[in-house]
Amino acid sequence: TTGSALRLAGAINYSLNIYPNPVSDHAVYFNIDGLEQDKEALTYIYNLLGTKIYSDKINYSHGEVQINLDDRFVNGIYFLNVIMDDKKLYRKFVVTR
């Protein structure tokens, strides 16, 4: 499943895409459509209970970002949260190994 456009503050629309979904391997990828310049982004992954499983600060430019999923990522539902400036993007993904 890919992302859909999210209406955010201001006139800018971003689309957060995550794939593959469901994830059956040891990596998940995401990209952001609508981003016109490089941005510093905070990335977080939370499990269904709201526990933070992953966090990283990246310099995002066009293209995909790979997140390696270690043994903390058991089968279940997770939420990817990407924050750039005052923009917050969320996507749900499922791990099925």
Disulfide bonds with the S-S distance in Angstrom:
none
